Amino acid sequence: MQFKQRLMIVLLMSAIVLVGCAPTTSIVGTQENSQATATGNAAQPPRNITLEFWNFADFATGPGGELVQQFIDEYEAANPGVTVELVGKPDTEIEAGVIAGASAGELPDVFANAYNSGYAVSNAGAVKDVSEWWDALPEDYRSQFSLAAVEALQRDGKMYGVPYTLYSTVLYRNLTVLREAGIDPDAEIKDWDDWMSQMQKVSEAGYTALPNYTLDGWLVLHYLGGVEGVQNGVENGKWTVTTEQLAKAYAFLKSARQYGTDISPFDASATDLFITDKLAFYSMGPWANPTFAEAAANNALDYDYVLIPGETANHAGGVHGGEFLAITPGPHAEEAFKFAAFLADKTQMTRFAAALGRANFNAAAMADPTVAENPLIKLTGESAAQGMNDAAYFVPFPLSIRQPLSNYAIEAVEGRMSVEEAANGAIKEINDILASD
């Protein structure tokens, strides 16, 4: 059943962007209804509650942080006596912090968390079961969300939070570099072979095609996701990716390496190369776009974004995942849940998507006219329907499996192993990790 849920989330991620199948009625979006939902009784005595909210760094600073703080201000105005303190942290620090805090009894009240680390934080005791409160919400609220996103949070009769945001990687293209290399940007990149031909032209024109995508296992998934039929899951205690599938991804990365650079796409110098018309292609999530959009607004960059090409013309590459709002055990857990439900409601998520160009799991928000035609959100949905999940969700699936995925990619690309030997080695180590977890 868990594997089927993982398949469902792949198939339905695009539907939440492209299809408005959920009701648009909201009970949490207005101040009046938020107050009624959050307090249940306007005659209750004054409260003095402070909620600590750990959010992803890009949603706690800059335009994203300003918007989330606006939502917080609205919630506080509708709920006198409740204060929400926004704390921005990288996702890895959030995960490590709540796992450590669970044993020490020092936790935020609510935190944003990736589905791919949901098992780790819930298994550590950092996440409260909110099924009672979720089930008590009206059907027209609960049905706003992607069914797959909700089901992925449910396991063994428990529910581990409220669906929040999602991402999928896309390919950013420097159009100036492409034109200088004699490539028509309007011509679609059909598949890996076609893309490799373009990379060769870019290199021959004196430019760099691609950063080094072997330096991290998550980066390898951008291209492993381009292999048709691949699924990131666990069956019978083993990784569902086959040696043949992984070898294809390693072979592509090895071919692309001759036209690329040693620099990781995580390195700021890679984005600098892209902005200064030295790098042709850069695959990354939607969080990269604000930097490029700012450069374009200053006439310093001419770029676009497309699906990451796959092995065949029938299947795009890329990796996608989602995030949820988790509630921690504590004296203010119910109030924290009400705040999370407010934040994830259509009214907030519509404004969130329209302002930031970032997709989320509220299907009603994604179908809103102010959101549905956003080109990056539309492309995120198309990409999320293909590619691969960034992990198996809410089952034992340590993200440490990404290390052998990267280690053996480097061995294959540097020629110390054949792509088949490297794929065999990586899968053996990954299965060993799964067996020991």
N, C-alpha and C positions, 0 to 999 in steps of 0.2 A: 504493500500500500504506500509506503514511504517513497519508493522509487517512482510510482505512478504520480505522486504529488509533485515530484521534481520534474517529471515530464510535463505535467499540467502547467507549471509555472513558466516553462519555456514557451508553450503554445499560447498562453493567455497574456503574457507580458505585452505583446503587440496589441492585443484586443483592448487593453485598458487605455491605449493611446488612440487607436483608430476607430473603435466602436463604442458608442454610447449606450451600453446595455443596462446600465444601472439607473435607478430612479434619481431624479435631480432634487428631490425634496430633502431638506436638511433640517435637523432639529438642533444642531449645535452651532450653526454658523452665525446666528444673530445674537446680539448681546442679551436680549430678553430670554431666548431659549437657552443660551449658554448658562445664564444665571439659574434658570430653573433646573437645568440638567446638573449643574455643578453643585448647587446647594440643596435642591429638593424642597426647600422650605425657606422662603424669604424672611420668616419670622425667627429664624435661628439666632442665637446670641452672637455677638461679634467674635470673629476668629482672629488669630494671629499666627498664621502658618507661612513658613518659608519653604519653598520647593527648590531644590538644587537640580538644575537640568544640564546634563552634559550632552552637547550637540557636536556634530562634526565641525571641524575648524572653518570650512568654507561656508557653513551656515551659521557661523557665530561672529564672523568678521566681514567687513566690506558690505556690499549690497545685500548679500544673503543674510548676514547678521543683522543689518538694519531692518530687514523685512521681518525676520523672526522676532526681533525685539518689539516691532510694531504689534505682532500677534500677541506677544506677552502682555504688552500694555493694555490691549483690548480685553484680554482675559482678566487681568487684575481689576480693570474698571468694572467689569461685570460681576466680579467676585470679591467684594470688599473683605479685607483681612487676609487675602492670599497674595503673597509675593513670590515671583519666580525669578531666580537668579540664573542667568544664562552663562555657561562656561564652555568655551570652545576647546576641543582637543582633537588631535589626529585619531583616526579610528583605532590604530594599534594601541594607543595610550588609553583609550576608553576601555577596550577589552582587558588589557593588563590591569588597569586601575580597578575595575569592578571585580575581577577575579581575586585580586589581592585584598580588596576592601571587604569582600564577602566573609572572609575568615576573621578579619579584624573588626568587623562590625562598623565599618566606615564606608558608607555608600551614598551616592547621590540618590535623589528620590525618583528620578526618571532619566533615562539615557537613550540616545540613538545608538543602534547597533546593527552591524551587518548580519544578514541571514547566515552568511558563511561561518560566523563564529557563534551562532545562536546556541549550538550544543555546548560549546565550551562555557559560556556564561551561565546557561541554565543549569548545567551539571555542577557548576561551582556553588550553586545556591544563591546567585546574585539576582535572579529574576523571580518575581512573584507570579503565581497562577492568577490570571485575571478573568478566567472563564465565567465566574459568577457575575461580575460586573458587565462583561461583554454581552452575555446572554440577556441581561436585564435591559439593554438598550433596545429601542424600537427597531423593527425590521427595516424600516426605510432608512435608518442610519447604517445598520450593519451591511445592507446590500449595496451601499455605495462603492464598496471595495472589490478589487479583483478577487474572485473566489479562490484562485490558486494561491494568492498572497495570504489570504486568511487561513486556508487549510495548511499551508506550510508552517504556520505558527502553532498549530494544534497537534498535540501528541499525547496519547494515553489519557484522554479525557481532560487534558489541561490546555490552556492557551497562554502563550508567553509574550503577549504584547499586542500592539496596534500597528497595522501596516503603515509604512511611511513612504520613503523614496525608493527609486530604482535607477540603475544606470546601465548603459551598454556602450561598448567602445565603438568608435567610428574612425574613419581615415580622414585626417586633415591633409589637404593638398595645397602646396604653394603654387599658385597658377603662374606666377612670373617665371619660376624655375622651369615649369613644364613648357611654357612657350619658348623659352631660351633653348630648351632641349629639342625643339621641333615637335612637341606633343600637343595635339589638340585637346584642351581641357574638356571640351564638350563630348569627346569620344569616350564611351563607357569602358571601364576596365572589365573585361569579360571574365577572366579567371587568373590563376597564378601565372600561367605561361605568358599571357598578355601583359600582366603587371611586371613580370621579370624583364620582358622586352622594353618596357618603359624605363625600368631602373637602369638598364644598360645604356639607353640613350641619355639619361640624366648624367650618368657617370662619364660617358664619352664627351659630354658638353662641359665637363669640369665641375660638376656639382655632386653633392652627396645625396643618395637616394633615401636611406633609412637609418635611424639609430640602431643600436645593438639590442635586440629583443631576446637575447639568450641570458641576460644577467639577472633575471628574476623569474620564478616559476609562473607568476601571474602574467608576465609579459609573454611567455611562451604560449599561454592559453589563447592569446589573440589570434594565433595562427593554427594552433591545434583545433580551435573552433571552426576553422575553415575546411576541415576534413568532413566530408558529408557522412552523416550517420553517427558522429561522435557524441557521447553523452558522459557528463562528469558525475558519476555516481558510484555506489557500492552494491554489489550483489554477491551473496555468499562469501562475504568478507574480503572480496577482491575488487580492485578498481575496474570499472567497466570499459575503460579505454584499452584498445588492443595494441599489440606491438606494431602491427601494420599501420594503424592510424597514427600512432606517435612517430613512427619512422617517416611517414609522409610529411609531417610538420617539421621534423628535424631536417629533412632534405630541402624543404623550401627555405628554411632559415639559413642553411649552408649556402645555397645558391645566392640568396640575397646579400649574404655577408660581404661578398666581393665588391658590392656597390655601396656599402654602408660605412659606418664609422664605429669606433670603439665606445663612443659615448652612450650611456644609458638614457632612455627617454625620460627617466626620473630626474636626470641632471638638468639644472636650469640652463646649462649651455646648449642643450638640445633645442629647447624652445627659442633660445637666442638665434641659433642657426636657422631655424624655420622663419623667424620674423625678419631676419636680415637677408633673406633670399639666397641662402646657401644650402638649404635642406628641402628636398622635394616632398617627402611623405612623413607623416607622424601619426601613429595610431594611439589613441588615448580616449578616456571617457569625456563626458560633456563638461567636466570641471576645467578642462584646458581651454574651452572656447572663450571665456571672458578676456583672457590675456590676448588672444588673437583678435578678438573683436575690437578691443581697445586700440591695438596697433593698426587695424584696418580703418578705424575711425580717424586716426591721425595720418592716413594715407601712407603708412609705412609698410603695409602688407596687403596683398591681393590673394585671397585664399577661399576655399570652400570645404565642404565635408561630404563624404560619400560612404557607402558601405565598404567595409574591409573586404577585398576580394577573397573568394574561396577557391578551393581546389578546382571546382567546376563552375560553370556559369549558373548552375541551379541553386547554389548554396553560398551565402556570404559567410565570412569569418567573424571573429570577434568573441568577446567574453562579456557576460552580463550577470548582474546580481541585484539584490535588493536590500533595503534597510527597514528596520522596524523600531518602534518606540517601546522600550522595556521599562517595566515598573519594578522597583526593588522592594523587598520586604521592609516594613518600617511603619511608624505611627501615622505617616501621612500618605500611605500607599493609595487609598481610595481617592484622595484629592489629586494625587499625581496621575492616576488613571483618567480622571475627568479632564485634567489639563491635556493629557496626551490625546484623548478623544476629540477635544476641541481643536488641537493643532492639526489633526489628521482629517478634519471634516472638509467637505467640499468647498466651503467659502474660503478657508485658508489655503487649501491646496490648489485651488484655481488661481488665486493671486500669486501663490508661490511659483507655479509653473509658468504663468504668463509673464511674470517679472524676471525670472531667472533662466527661463528656457530649460528647466530641469523637470523630468518626468517623475511621477509618483504613482502609488498604488490605488489612488482614489479614482475609480473608473468614471464616476460622474464628473469629476473635475477635468479629467482628460478629454471628455466628450464636449466640454464647454466650448463654444465658438471662439472665445478669446485664447484658447489653448490649442485646439485641434489642428489649426493651420500653421502653428509654429514649426518651421522647417527642421530645427534640430530635434524637437520632441518627436515629430513624425519619424525622422530617421532613427532615433533611439528605439522607437517601437518596432520598426522594420528590422533593425539589427537584433533586438531582443528576441524576435521570433525565430532567429537563426542562431549561428554561433553556438556557444555552450555556456552552461551555468558555471559560476566561479567556484562552486563546491557542491557537495551533497549536503542538504540542509537538515538540521536537527537530528542527525545521526552521528555516531562517532566517525569523524572525518577530519583529523588534524591538518591544519594548513601547512604543517611542516612537510607534507608531501611535495610542496612546491620546490623544496631545496634540491632533491634528486632530479626533479624535472628540469631545473636550470643547470645543475652540474653536468648532466649527461648531454644536454643541448650544447654546452660549451665543448665537450669532448668531441661531439660529432662535427660541429662547425669548424673546429680547429684541426680536424682530420686525424685525431688520435684514435678514433673509433669509427667504424662504419655507422651509418644511421640506424641500421638494424641492430647492431651490437649495443649502441647507445640506448635505443628504445627498450631492448630487452633488459638492460641493466637498470634503467629508470623504473620500469614497471615492477621488477623484482624488489627493488628497495622500497617502492611505494607500498606494495603488498605486505612487505615485512613490517612497515610502520603501522598499517591498518591492523595487522594481526597482533601487534604488541599493545595497541591502544585499549 
